[in-house]
């Protein structure tokens, strides 16, 4: 996924592109996603996602101060 890599607003240096993984599910590691709308729980305690737009998150990190900027670009899944 190509997304803009900004300069850190604090340090004014180019940030490092990256992503964040979710290790919370046993045996499944996934990239974090942005999901439109308010969270709605199912009867089983998970969240309803069917029919909602979802985008994988990209995180850019400043190597100097650690500041993060998140992007959720609208692109087709790879």
C-alpha positions, 0 to 999 in steps of 0.5 A: 500500500502506498500512502503518504509518508509525512514529516514529523510535525514536531521534529520536521524530519521524514517519518518511518512508514510501518504498520501495527499488528493485533496479537489479541486473537489466539493463533491469528495475527492481523493488521489493525483496521479502521471501521466506520461508524459507532461500535455495535456489539453482537450477542456473543461480545464481538463487534458487528462489522458486516456492511461497514467500510474497513481500511487497514491502518498504516502508522508512520513513526518519527525515529527521533521523538516516537510521534505516530501519525495514522492513515487509513487509505482507501485502497483495494486489499492486496 
